[in-house]
Amino acid sequence: MKKWGFLVIVVLFLGYAAARYLPETGNLADKNDKIQKGSIRDSDSLNVVTQDQVYQGDLLLVNKQYPVHEDSVKTDIVTLSDQKDLVQGYGLLDTSIRLSESVAHKFNKMIKAAEKDGVNHFLISSGYRDFEEQERLYEEKGSDYALPAQYSEHNLGLSLDIGSSQSEMSKAPEGKWLEKNSWKYGFILRYPKDKTEITGIKYEPWHFRYVGLPHSAIIHEKGIVLEQYLDLLKENSEISTVVDGKTYTVSYYPVSGYTSIKIPKEGQYKMSGDNMDGVIVTTFR
């Protein structure tokens, strides 16, 4: 009897661990089904997300109201000057600049596309900053120039300040090219000149943020910013679009404690929290 009791405890523990560490990405065809009768179609799978997943991913909203959590920081931060394969076609303002490695690869792809269009004087002036570095900057420069620690997108590893070695970004070909084309590579101009009342930040033609496709495409097409995009997802619950021949479905789920979410079996998916109260599941095929 004691032996059976021990086995039951082990099974329950393994079940909790599986739910606790649901991956951000995956192949839906390979996931085990967890179907609850009456709550979901047989063609879908049911997965459980936890509160901490609200604070992880590429779609986190960071502003004066929603700070960066320690678990929100990208885990693949690298010093760019140490990654020679990542620093091609653009310059660095100094050798200490850091960024998410995966975002740096996306940036490289974008820069190569710009070079084909004859735009090739890019310069990264700032990337990832840890909380201590952000606080020092805030104390030195003040609120007119910087934000307090945890309230800057630079604390995520997803944002970078991009300049031109020829002229200021508002006038440079590099700035104009990025404003027109960066969405194709998953980047958005985070603080446009006509959205300061929404973002709370003045126009910054140099500050670009990675959110990934299809989100950057929808944001660009509708002429909105991240705050408005997340509101749009909450209002509609689900949005579908086609980008470069891929069909995407973006679904929003409010999260409270342990929450079950619905994911189709076929195709692939990626999940991100919004840093507020929900997760966004993006399926594509």
N, C-alpha and C positions, 0 to 999 in steps of 0.2 A: 504493500500500500504506500509506503514511504517513497519507494522507487517511482511509482506512477505520479505521485504528487510532485516530485522533483522534475520529471519530464514535462509536466504541464507548465511549471514555472519557466522552464527553459524556452518552450514554444511561445509563451506569452511575451517573453523578453525579446526574442528574435522578431516577432511580429511588430513590436513597438519600434525596434531599431530600424526595420525596413521602412516603416512609415516616416520616421524621423529624418532619414537621410535620402529622400527622394532626389534624384539628380536633376540638374537644371536642363539638360538636353538629353535626347535619346531617340531611338528608333521605336516607333509605336508598335510595329509588328512584333517586336521581341518582348514587349512587356507582358507580365502575367495579368490576367483579367481578375478584377475584384468586383464582380457584378452584384448589385443589391436589387432584388426583385422589386419592380414597381418604381424605382427611382431613376433608372437610366436604361437606354436602349441596349439590346444585346450586342449591337455593332460598336458600342463604346466601351472604354475601360474607366474604372473609377480609381482615382488616386487621392491620397491624403497629403495635404500640405500643412505645415505648422507655422506659427507666428513669426519665427525667425526668418522664414523665407520671404516675408514681406520686405526685408531689408537687404536682399541680395539680388544682383542682376544688373542688366544694362539700361533699364528704364527707370531707375531710381530718381525721384524728384528731390533735388537739393536746393533749398533756398532759406530765407530767414526764418521760415516756419518749420521746416523739416531738415534736421541735421543728419550728417553722415554718422552711421554707427560703425563701430570697430569692425564688425563682420561684413560691412558693405564694401570695404576696400578690396580692390582686385588683388588676387593672390599671385599674379604673374608680373609684378612690378620689376622692371630692369632699368639699369643705367644705360641710356642709349649709346653713349660713347664707347661702351664696352662691347656693343653688339654691332660690329662692322657691317654685317649683312643688312642691318636695319637702317643704317645711316647712309643712304645712297640717293643722290639727287636733291639733297637739301642740306642746309647747315644747322648748327646748334649754336645758340648764343653763348653757352658755356658747357663744360664737360660733365656737369653734375645733374643735368636734366634727366628725369626718370619718367616712365610711362608704362602702362600695361603692355606687355609684349604682343599680345594678340591685337590690340589697337594699333600698335606701331606697324604691324604687318599690313593692316588695312590702310593705314596712312601711306605706307610705301607704294601700295598698289595705286592709290589715288594720285600720288605725285608722278608716277610713271605715265599715267593717262594725261596729266596736265602737260608733261614734257612733250608728248606727241602733238599737243596743240601749241607748242612754242612758248609755254609758260613754265619757267624753270628757275626762279630766284626765290625759292621758299626758305624760310628760316623758322625753327622752333625756338621760342624765347622762354617758354615755361610748360611744364607738364604736371606730373604728380608731385604733390607736397604732403608730407605727413603732418599730423596735428601740431607737433612742436614747431615745425618750420612755418606753418600757416600762422600760428600765434605770434611768432617773432615778426613776421611780415606785417601783421595787423598792428602790433605795438609800434613798429618803426614807421609805417606809412600812414596809419590812421584809417578811419572808416571811409574816407573818400577814395581810397586806393585799393583797400583790401577788406576781406570779410573775416570775422573771427574763426578760429579753428572749429572744424566740423560743419561749418556753414558755407563752405566753398566747394564747388564741383571739383576743383583741383585735388581735393582730398580723396576722391574716388579712384583716380587713375584712368578715367575715361575721357578727360578733357585736356585740351592743350591750346596754348596761345601760339598762333601761326602768324609770322610776319613775312615781309619781303625785304630783300637786301637792296632793293632799288628805291622804294618809296613807302609812305605809310599805307596801311592796308585798305583804307577807305578809297584810295585812288589807284593803288597798284593793280596790275593785271592779275597778280596772284589772288588778291582779295575778290576781284570780280569773278574770276574763274571758280573759286571755291563757293561763292554765294550761289552761282548758277549750277554747279555740278557736284558739290560734295555729297548731296543726298544719295547719289547713285552708289556711293561707297559706304553708306551707313552713317554719315556725319550730318550734323545740323549746325547752322549758325545759331548759337544758343540765345544771344541777346540782340535781336534786330532793333533797328531804330524806332519802329512804330509799335513796339510791344513793351515799352518800359513800364507802363502802368500795371502790366500783368506780371512781368518778371521781377520788377523791383530793382532792376539793374539798368544803368544807362547803356546806350549803344556801344557794343564792343565788336568791331568788325574782325577782330583777330581771334575771338574765343569760339572754338568749335568743340562740339561734344559728340561722342560716338553713342548712337542708340541702336544701330543695326537696321537692316531691311526686315520687313517692309515699312517699319515705323518712320524712318527718315523720308521715304517716298510719300507717305500719307501727309506727314507734317509739311513737306514742301508743296505738295499739290494743293492743300487747303490754305496755305499761307498762315499757319498757326505756330505756336510754340509748345514746348513740352507740357506746360501746365494745362493748356487748352486741349492737347491731345489726350491726356489722361482723363480729363473731365469728359471728353467725347466718348472714350471707352466705357466709362461708368454709366453714361446716359444710354448708350446703345447696347451694352453687354457684349456685342459681337460685331466685328467689321471684317468684310472679305475684300480682297483686292488681288490683282495680278501684276507682278513685276518681273520683267525679263522672262516671261513664259512660265513663271512659277506662280501657283495659286496659294495664297496665304489666307488664313483665317485667324483673326486676333480676338481673343475672348478675355473678358475681365471677370474675376471672381473675388468678392469680398471675403476676407479671412478673419475668423474669430476663433482662437484656440486651434483645435484640429478641424480642418475643413475638407470635405470631399469635393473634388473637382472632376469634371468630365473631359476625357481626351479621346478622340477617335482612334481606333486601332491602326488605321492605315496612315502611312506617311511618317514624317518626322516632326518633332516639336522642340520648342525652347521656352523656358519659363523665366520670368523675372518678377520681382516684387516692384511695388511703386513707391516704397518708403513711406507709405501712409497707412493704408488699411486693406490692401488687396494684392493679388498677383495677376499677371497677364500671361496667358498661354498662347503662343504663336505656333500654329501648325502649318506645315507646307509640304508640297509635293510637286 
